[in-house]
Amino acid sequence: LQVNLKKGVPSNCVNETCTAGAGSLLVEFGILSHLIGDSTFEWVARRAVRALWNLRSNETGLLGNVVNIQTGDWVGKQSGLGAGMDSFYEYLLKSYILFGDSEDLEMFNAVYESIQNHLRRGREACNEGEGDPPLYVNVNMFNGEIMNTWIDSLQAFFPGLQVLMGDVEDAICLHAFYYAIWKRFGALPERYNWQLQAPDVMFYPLRPELVESTYLLYQATKNPFYLHVGMDILESLEKYTKVRCGYATLHHVIEKSKEDRMESFFLSETCKYLYLLFDEDNPLHRSGSKYIFTTEGHILPVIKLFREKPWQDVFPKEEDTFANSEVDYRPANSSINCSRVSSERRFALPLKGIYMRQIDQMVGLV
């Protein structure tokens, strides 16, 4: 979607956007509103989120990945965790953490439940029981049927989001899956076919998502295993992507051929999360977790100013999104449900050996 700031949307413009693009404005626009005392920016961002939310499937509770903003029709009906959808989920939870609006938390918990019901495959528990390791697949938003057998590298952000909402055990298992792919190739291919155990799209543009989840899991568990993961990632980057003037995108994760480009997110996110992973004494880590990261890796303080709304009644809710819901989702994010990692487990593998080997076999590592 292109917008002329003077004349609006051109008549010949394609009026399609991805769910993440339209639904990931609330954190930055909300902060802007709080800083300058003008509710307009938060209101328009929140209106976009509500518009997308009201287009979700009545059957599954899922959203698609591409929508026509004029008609409200879903152009892309795929529902997954990766490209086109990732930061939509992320900003529902982070907006609640920053601004304290219960509507954001209710939407996040509702969509998280739909994700667990329709996207998640494998055994129920991460670290016990029988069956395949947990895996989140791409499905049709209307019926939950699998649409393809690939996952993309952007989905590696999701374990970090699970840490923020307290589902640490499931985050451990999903992170181990992406790390196993990294160990096999020394990078994350842009798309990986979990059925064929092979990359579908070969390039790796130095993305930060696996590093981000590694950092957040280390902060949550303090298990030195995640320092080992970070060192493994760092050594791979040094070995395969370092060039004379920086670090290069891998054109082919098997052949290790390179492209003449280094994306800006490599410095702003990948390097930042790696640095923070190993910098135990960083002032950020002594703030009592009073901060969050934007989807682009910018650090934001969680402060009282962002919880205050002097314009509370200026733009009332357009409708009560959960007026007909009898389910109270809020306890899903309460501290009593946050998976605490015992001190005994902090110096052992986060997953039992049998499940680690199972994941390695799943990606063709052994």
N, C-alpha and C positions, 0 to 999 in steps of 0.2 A: 504494500500500500504506500502510495506517495501522496503527500499533502503539500499544496502550495499555501504558505502561511498567509497570503493576502486573499487568494481566491477560493481556497478550500481544495477538495478532492477533484482532480481533473476528470472530465467526463469519459475519457478513454482509458482510465486507470483500471487495473485489475483489482477488484475490491475483496481480495482474499488476504487473510493473515493467519499465522499460526496461533494456537492457544497460548503458548508461552509469550509470544510477542505482545498480544493484547492484554494478557493477564498478569504481567510482571512489572507493573509500573507503580504499584501501591507503596512500596517502601520508600523509593526516592521522592515520589510526588507527595507522599504523606509527610515526610520530613521537611520538604520545602514549605508546605502549608504551615507546619508548626513553627518553623523558624521565622517566617515573615508574617504570621498571623492572618493568613488568607486561606480560607477553606476550599477554594476553587480547585486547587490541584489535587488534593486528596479526594475530593468528591468525584471528579471526572475519572480518576483511576479506579475508585471503588465502584462507580457505575459500570465501568467496563468489566470488572470482575463479576458483578452481579448479572450482567447480561450474558456472559459466558456460562455462569452457573445455572441460569434458568434454561439454557439450551441442552443441559445434560440429559442422558437417556433416562426415561422414567423406569425402564426395565432393569438396568444395571447400575445406574448412578454414575456412569462414566462419561467423559467428554471425548470428542474427537481431537484430531491434531491440526486441522485447517478448517476455517469457517469463512463464509461469505458475510461480510459485515453489513451489507445492505439487506440481504434476504434472511439472514440467520440460518441458512442451510449449511449443513456440514459437507464441505468439499472433500476433506480427508476424514474418513471414519475410523482410522486406526487409533486405538487407545493404548498408550505405553508409558514408559518412564523416561524416555530419552528425548531426542530432538523434536522440537515443536511443542513439548508439554512439560519438560523438566522444571523450569523455574516457576511455572504456574503453581505447582504443588509447594515448592520451596517458599514462595512468597505468601501463601496463605498462612503458613505457620510462623514465618518470621514477622509478618505484619502483626500477628497477635502478640508475639513476644515484645515488639516495639511499642505498639499502640494500645494493647489491652482490649481490643474490641472483640467481644465474645462471638460475633458473627463470623469472624475469620477463623477462629478455632473450631467452631461448629462445622464450617465448610470443610476445613482440613480433615477433621476426624471422620466426617461422612465419606469423603472421597478416599481416605486411607482405608476405610472399611471396604469400599467397593474395589479398591486395588487388591486387597487381601482376598476378597471373594472371587474375583474374576481374572486377575493377572498372575497371581502366585500359583506356581506348580511345585510339586515335590512334597516331602514329608512335612508334618505339622510343626515339629520342633526342630530347631537348628542343630542342637548338640546331643540329641538322643533319639531313639526310635529307629525304625527301618524305612527304606524307601529312598528315592532320589533326593539330592540336595535341593533346597529351595531355589527357585528360579522364577523371575518375572518376565513374562512373554508379552508380545504385541497381539492385541485382540480387537475384534470388531466391537465398537462401543455399544451397539444395540443388542447384541446377543452373547457377547463374551467368547465367541469362537476364535481360535488362533488364526491370524491372518498371514503370518510368515514365521520362519524359524531363525530369524536373526535378532540380535540385540545390538545396540550401538554404544560407543564408548561414553557418550554423555550420561548413560544410565548409571555409570559408576559413582555419580554424585549421591545416589539414593541412600547408601549406607550412612553417609554423613547426616542426611536429613532424619533418618531413623534414630540416630544418636540424639539429635535435638529433641525428638518427641518421646524419647525414653525406651524405644524398642532396641536396646543394645544387643540382645542375643541374636535377633534376626539380622541386624547390621553386621555382626561378626561373620555370619555365614555367607551373606551376599558379597561382602568385601573379599572374602577368601576366594570366591569364584573369579572375580575380576583380577585379583592378584595372580591366580594360577594362569590366566591368559597372558598376563604381563611376563611371568616367568618363562612361558613357552616362547614368546616372540621378542622379548626385550622391549616391548612397547604394547600399547593397546590399539589393534586395528580399528578403523572407524566403524566397521560393522563386522561382527563375528557370528557365524552360523553355528548355533549350538547343536544342531542335528548332524551336520557334516563335519563338525569339529575343525572348521577351517574359516579363515577370513573371507567375507564377501566383498568388502571394500578395504583395500590394502594400506591406505596411507594413515599416518599418525601425525597430526599437526601440533604436537607438544601440549596436548590438552591437560587440564589440571584436576579433573574430577576424581581420579583414583587417589591422587596425593591429598586432596581435600578430605576425602573420607578417611584416609589413613591418619591424618592429623587429628581429626575429631575423635576417632576411635582411641587414639593414644591419650588424648585429653580425658576421655571418659573412663578408660580402664587402667591407664599407666602401665600397660603390659609392654615390656621391652620388645616383644615380637614386632610391634608396629614401627619401632625404630629400625629394626632389621629390614622391614618392608621398605621404609623410606631410603635406607642406604642402598638397597637393591635397585630401586628406581633411579636414585642419583647416579649410581655407577653405570646403569644402562644409558642414561642421558649423556653422560660423559663419553662413553664408549662409542655410541652409535649416532649421536646427533650433533656433537660439538664440531664446529668448524672455525675457521680463522677469525671471523668477525661476529661470532655469536653461536646460536644453536639452530639447526635447520630442521624443518619438517621432514619426516621420513615419507618418501613417496611410496615405498614398498617395505612392509615390516619384515618380510622374509629375506628379500635381497639386500635390505638396508640402504637402498638408493635414496638420495636426498633431493629436496626441492630448494630453490633459491628464495626461501621466505621463512621468517620467524614471526609468528603471530604475537600480537601485543599481550595476549592473555598469558603467554609463557612467563613474562616478567611480572605481571600484575597478580597472577594467581599461582601458577605452578611453582615458581621460585619462592614466592612468599610463603606458601604452605610448607614447602620443604625447609625453609629457614626456620620458621616457627616451630616445626616438629622437633628440631634439634636444639633450639634455644630455650632451655628450661627456665632461665632467669629473665626472660623477656618481660618487661612491665605489663604487657597484655595478660600474662599468665598470673599476675598478682592482683588483678582487678576484681577477683571474685566472680569471674565469668560475666561481668557486666558489659558484654559487647556481643555483637554478631557480625557476620560478614554478609555483604550484599552478594548477589549472584555473580558479580564481577570481581569479588575479592576485596572490596573496600570495607574498612573497619568502621562500624557504627557503635556508639555508646548506647546502652539501654538505660535511659535516664527519665526522671519524672516529667521533664518538659514534654516529652513525646506522648505521655499518657494524658496530658491535660488538653481539653478541647473547649476553648471559650466559645466556639460556634456550634455547640452540640445541637441546637434546635434550628439552625439555619437551613440545613438540608436534611430533613428527616428521611428515614429509609423509604424507598419507593414501595416496598412491600416487605412483609415478614417472611423471609425465605424459608423459615422452619416452622411456620405457623401450624402446619398440619402434622408435624412430627411429634411422636410421643417418646422418642428415644433421647435420653440425656447423654450426649457424647462427651461431656467435659471431663468426667473422671478418667477417661483414657489417657489424659495428659497430666494427671496429678502425680505428685512425687511418690505416692505410695505404690504406683505401678511402674516406676522407673526401675529397670533391671539393674540392680547393683552387682558389680563384679567383686566377688570375695577376694580377700588378700591372698588366699591360698592359690587362686587361679591366676594371679597377676604375673607369676613367674613360670607359668606353664603355657603351652600352646593354647590359644583362645578356643580352638576346636580340637576335639579328641583326634588322635592320630588316624583312626579308621575313617573319620569323615574328611580329614585333610586329603588322604590318599584317594578317597572316592571323588572328590572335586578334581584332583589332578588327573584322574582317569577320565573324568567327564570332558575335559578340554584337550585330551590327547597328549598330556604331558608325560605320562608313563604308559 
